[in-house]
């Protein structure tokens, strides 16, 4: 009779991962400046990131967008993204209420990802 085996770390692709298949998105703006960021966390371990900003002023407007892709892993309350161009990013994950995920204190709306099919 031995000690019970410890549970494996939750990771992308694992049935227990609470983030698999979600799009996490956040947006903020003010004074003519607006930013939006989203992460699509696919159950097969792929991640797609989109970041956009727009600015409107009396001199005109501008829009910038960046995208990246890579892999993700969730383990013990943290999320790690390995992006092709953006490198490695680690976040502390909190689930304060249904439909909301906090990454390092920033709230993201959580909804099924249309990109992960």
Secondary structure in CASP SS format (residue, H / E / C, confidence):
PFRMAT SS
TARGET T0000
AUTHOR 0000-0000-0000
METHOD secondary structure of the structure
MODEL  1
X C 1.00
X C 1.00
X C 1.00
X C 1.00
X C 1.00
X C 1.00
X C 1.00
X C 1.00
X C 1.00
X C 1.00
X C 1.00
X C 1.00
X C 1.00
X C 1.00
X C 1.00
X C 1.00
X C 1.00
X C 1.00
X C 1.00
X C 1.00
X C 1.00
X E 1.00
X E 1.00
X E 1.00
X E 1.00
X E 1.00
X E 1.00
X E 1.00
X E 1.00
X E 1.00
X C 1.00
X C 1.00
X E 1.00
X E 1.00
X E 1.00
X E 1.00
X E 1.00
X E 1.00
X E 1.00
X E 1.00
X E 1.00
X C 1.00
X C 1.00
X C 1.00
X C 1.00
X E 1.00
X E 1.00
X E 1.00
X E 1.00
X E 1.00
X E 1.00
X E 1.00
X E 1.00
X E 1.00
X E 1.00
X E 1.00
X E 1.00
X C 1.00
X C 1.00
X E 1.00
X E 1.00
X E 1.00
X E 1.00
X E 1.00
X E 1.00
X E 1.00
X E 1.00
X E 1.00
X E 1.00
X E 1.00
X E 1.00
X E 1.00
X E 1.00
X E 1.00
X E 1.00
X C 1.00
X C 1.00
X E 1.00
X E 1.00
X E 1.00
X E 1.00
X E 1.00
X E 1.00
X C 1.00
X C 1.00
X C 1.00
X E 1.00
X E 1.00
X E 1.00
X E 1.00
X E 1.00
X E 1.00
X E 1.00
X E 1.00
X E 1.00
X E 1.00
X E 1.00
X C 1.00
X C 1.00
X E 1.00
X E 1.00
X E 1.00
X E 1.00
X C 1.00
X C 1.00
X E 1.00
X E 1.00
X E 1.00
X E 1.00
X E 1.00
X E 1.00
X E 1.00
X C 1.00
X C 1.00
X C 1.00
X C 1.00
X C 1.00
END
